[in-house]
C-alpha cells in the first residue's frame, strides 16, 4: 500500500510541481521562435547556419539572405488582469535588407515583425505565438466580462428594487405615523374640550352653591 501511495503521488503531484517550477529562459524563447518560423506557411527557407544565425526566405516580402538574432529578452511586465503571461520579444535583423522593403510591404513586414514576440503562459508552462496569445486573451476577456456584466446588472436591479421597496415601506410607515399622530391630537383636543366643559359646569355649580349659601347666611342673620 505504501508503494502504491508513493506511485500515485509521483504520478499526480510531481508533474504539477515540475510544471509550476518551469520558468521561461532565452534559450526556450529562441527555440519556440525557431519552431514558429519553421511552421509559418509563409516561410520558404529557414536553416540554422550558426548560433542565432539563419538562412531565411519568406513569401511576405522579397528577401533571401541571412537572419540573425541580436537579442532575446524576458520581460516581466505588468499586464493588468493578464499577469499569467510574460512577454518575450526578440530583436532580429535581416542582413542587407533593402531600405525600401519595409515601406513597400508595410503591412506584411509588420506581420512578420509581430511574430518575433512570443508570450510565456505561466500556467501552461510554454511559449505562445501572437495568434495563440490573442486567442487565449480573447477567451479570458469573454469569460471575465460576460458573467461580471450580468452579475453587475443583477446587482444593480436588486439594489434598485431594494431601494424602491425601502422608500415605499418608509412612506407607509411615515403615513401611519402621521395618521396616528393626528388621531392622538384629535383625541387630546376632545379630552381638553371635555375638561373645559366639566370645568365650566363645576364653576357654574360652585357659583350656584355660593349663591345659596349666601342666601342662607342672610336669612340666619335676619332671624338673629
Secondary structure, 3 states (H helix, E strand, C coil): CHHHHHHHHHHHHHHHHHHHHCCCCHHHHHHHHHHHHHHCCCEEEEEEEECCEEEEEECCCCCEEEEEEEEECCECCCCCCCCCEEEEEEEEEECCCCCCHHHHCHHHHHHHHHCCEEEEECCCCEEECHHHHHHHHHHHHHHHHHHHHHHHHHHHHHHHHHHHHHHHHHHHHHHHHHHHHHHHHHHHHHHHHHHHHHHHHHHHHHHHHHHHHHHHHHHHHHHC
